[in-house]
């Protein structure tokens, strides 16, 4: 399948009531698109990083009653899983697409990574554009712009609070025309990941 972008029908998936209906729509509408763009971006990241990267598509297997409010693909340097590793994400809520480099609470060594980031905030400020956004909780839609957030405070929270997370990247509104152009969105996602690679590498120092 060729990736031709995301449409309003994809976002309407999250208006469907009930776990079964919403999961069926995620599997039929969104996951084939994730596989198409994710496979190419996984190859791109493998080449850019010089390490083999692996594509994971969220299964939402733990959900038994409540349908998911978002869905995503993840690209990580581990074949078996991604949650315990820094990983790149593309995903959808009902009103926007997110493109993240994600450090979530399941990272076993997130305290050390937070300390590394705090010691190298100048590298982050030099590499990350001000219009990028930061989220401190992958379950929530909200994100603050990199240019306005208190970076030191956010990283200290990531270091000190067990459930705290740090996700950095871009939000694209559901009505942005770029989402309906598969090639343009792919280039945007690739460029975003490329911009975030220095931070990904920093995490492993």
C-alpha positions as CSV (number, residue, x, y, z in Angstrom):
1,X,0.0,0.0,0.0
2,X,1.2,3.5,-0.8
3,X,0.8,6.1,1.9
4,X,-1.6,8.9,0.7
5,X,-2.0,10.8,3.9
6,X,-4.6,11.0,6.6
7,X,-8.3,12.0,6.0
8,X,-11.2,13.2,8.1
9,X,-12.5,9.6,8.1
10,X,-9.4,8.6,10.0
11,X,-10.0,11.2,12.7
12,X,-13.7,10.3,12.8
13,X,-12.6,6.8,14.0
14,X,-12.4,8.3,17.5
15,X,-16.0,9.3,17.5
16,X,-17.1,5.7,17.2
17,X,-18.6,4.4,20.4
18,X,-17.6,1.0,21.9
19,X,-14.3,-0.8,21.9
20,X,-15.0,-3.3,19.1
21,X,-16.2,-0.7,16.6
22,X,-13.4,1.7,17.3
23,X,-10.7,-1.0,17.2
24,X,-12.1,-2.4,13.9
25,X,-11.9,1.1,12.4
26,X,-8.3,1.6,13.7
27,X,-7.3,-1.7,12.2
28,X,-9.0,-1.1,8.9
29,X,-8.5,2.6,8.3
30,X,-5.4,3.7,10.2
31,X,-3.0,0.7,10.7
32,X,-2.5,0.0,7.0
33,X,-1.4,3.7,6.7
34,X,0.9,3.3,9.7
35,X,2.5,0.2,8.1
36,X,3.0,2.0,4.8
37,X,4.7,5.2,6.1
38,X,6.2,3.5,9.1
39,X,8.1,0.9,7.0
40,X,9.8,3.7,5.0
41,X,10.6,5.9,8.0
42,X,12.0,2.8,9.8
43,X,14.4,2.3,6.9
44,X,15.2,6.1,7.0
45,X,16.0,6.1,10.7
46,X,18.1,2.9,10.4
47,X,20.2,4.7,7.8
48,X,20.4,8.0,9.7
49,X,21.4,6.3,13.0
50,X,23.5,3.5,11.6
51,X,21.6,1.0,13.7
52,X,18.7,-1.3,12.8
53,X,15.4,0.1,13.9
54,X,12.1,-1.7,14.2
55,X,8.5,-0.7,13.5
56,X,5.8,-1.4,16.2
57,X,2.1,-0.6,15.7
58,X,0.0,-0.1,18.8
59,X,-2.3,-3.1,19.4
60,X,-4.2,-1.7,22.5
61,X,-4.3,-5.2,23.7
62,X,-4.8,-4.3,27.4
63,X,-8.0,-2.5,26.6
64,X,-11.1,-4.6,27.6
65,X,-13.8,-1.9,27.9
66,X,-12.8,1.7,27.1
67,X,-11.9,2.4,23.5
68,X,-8.6,4.1,22.9
69,X,-8.6,7.9,22.5
70,X,-5.5,7.8,20.2
71,X,-3.4,5.3,18.2
72,X,0.2,5.3,17.0
73,X,3.1,3.7,15.4
74,X,6.5,3.6,17.2
75,X,10.0,3.1,15.8
76,X,12.6,1.8,18.3
77,X,16.0,0.1,18.3
78,X,14.5,-3.0,19.9
79,X,12.7,-5.7,18.0
80,X,10.6,-7.0,20.9
81,X,9.2,-3.7,22.2
82,X,9.5,0.0,22.4
83,X,8.1,1.3,25.7
84,X,11.3,0.7,27.7
85,X,13.4,2.5,25.0
86,X,13.5,6.0,23.5
87,X,11.3,5.8,20.4
88,X,9.9,7.8,17.5
89,X,6.2,8.0,17.1
90,X,3.5,9.1,14.7
91,X,-0.1,8.9,15.9
92,X,-3.6,10.4,15.8
93,X,-6.0,11.9,18.3
94,X,-9.4,13.0,17.1
95,X,-8.2,16.5,16.3
96,X,-4.4,16.3,15.4
97,X,-1.5,14.1,14.3
98,X,1.5,14.0,16.6
99,X,5.1,13.3,15.6
100,X,7.2,12.6,18.7
101,X,10.5,11.5,20.0
102,X,9.1,9.8,23.2
103,X,10.6,9.1,26.5
104,X,7.8,7.5,28.5
105,X,7.6,6.4,32.2
106,X,8.4,2.8,31.5
107,X,12.1,3.7,30.6
108,X,14.2,1.8,33.2
109,X,16.9,4.5,33.2
110,X,14.9,7.7,32.7
111,X,16.5,9.3,35.7
112,X,19.9,9.1,34.1
113,X,18.5,10.3,30.8
114,X,16.9,13.3,32.5
115,X,20.2,14.2,34.2
116,X,22.0,14.0,30.8
117,X,19.4,16.3,29.2
118,X,19.6,18.8,32.1
119,X,23.4,18.9,31.7
120,X,23.1,19.5,27.9
121,X,20.1,21.9,27.7
122,X,22.2,24.1,25.4
123,X,22.4,21.3,22.8
124,X,18.6,20.9,23.0
125,X,18.0,24.7,22.6
126,X,20.4,24.8,19.7
127,X,18.8,21.9,17.8
128,X,15.1,22.1,18.6
129,X,13.0,24.8,16.8
130,X,10.8,27.0,19.0
131,X,7.6,25.8,17.2
132,X,8.1,22.2,18.3
133,X,6.0,21.1,21.2
134,X,6.6,19.2,24.5
135,X,4.2,16.9,26.3
136,X,4.8,15.5,29.8
137,X,2.1,12.9,29.5
138,X,1.5,10.7,26.4
139,X,-2.1,10.1,27.5
140,X,-3.1,13.7,27.2
141,X,-3.7,15.9,24.1
142,X,-2.1,19.0,25.6
143,X,1.4,20.1,24.7
144,X,3.3,23.4,25.2
145,X,5.6,25.0,22.6
146,X,9.3,24.5,23.1
147,X,9.9,28.2,22.9
148,X,7.6,28.9,25.9
149,X,7.9,25.9,28.2
150,X,10.2,26.0,31.3
151,X,12.6,23.3,29.9
152,X,14.6,23.0,33.2
153,X,11.5,22.5,35.3
154,X,10.0,20.0,32.8
155,X,13.2,17.9,32.8
156,X,13.4,18.0,36.6
157,X,9.9,16.7,36.8
158,X,10.8,14.0,34.2
159,X,13.8,13.1,36.5
160,X,12.0,13.2,39.9
161,X,8.4,12.0,39.2
162,X,8.0,8.2,38.6
163,X,5.2,8.6,36.1
164,X,6.5,11.8,34.4
165,X,7.3,11.6,30.7
166,X,9.0,13.7,28.1
167,X,7.8,13.8,24.5
168,X,9.1,16.3,22.0
169,X,8.1,16.9,18.4
170,X,5.2,18.4,16.4
171,X,1.4,18.6,16.4
172,X,-0.4,19.0,13.1
173,X,-4.0,20.0,13.2
174,X,-6.5,17.6,11.6
175,X,-7.5,20.3,9.1
176,X,-4.0,21.0,7.9
177,X,-3.8,20.3,4.1
178,X,-0.4,18.7,4.5
179,X,-2.0,15.7,6.1
180,X,-3.8,14.8,2.9
181,X,-0.6,14.9,0.8
182,X,1.2,11.6,1.5
183,X,4.6,12.8,0.1
184,X,4.6,16.1,1.9
185,X,3.6,14.6,5.3
186,X,6.3,11.9,4.9
187,X,8.9,14.6,4.2
188,X,7.7,16.6,7.3
189,X,7.9,13.5,9.5
190,X,11.3,12.5,8.2
191,X,12.6,16.1,8.7
192,X,11.2,16.1,12.3
193,X,12.9,12.8,13.2
194,X,16.1,14.1,11.7
195,X,15.9,17.2,13.8
196,X,15.4,15.1,16.9
197,X,18.2,12.6,16.3
198,X,20.8,14.6,18.3
199,X,18.5,14.3,21.3
200,X,17.9,10.6,20.7
201,X,21.7,10.1,20.6
202,X,22.2,12.2,23.7
203,X,19.9,9.9,25.7
204,X,22.3,7.0,25.1
205,X,25.4,8.8,26.3
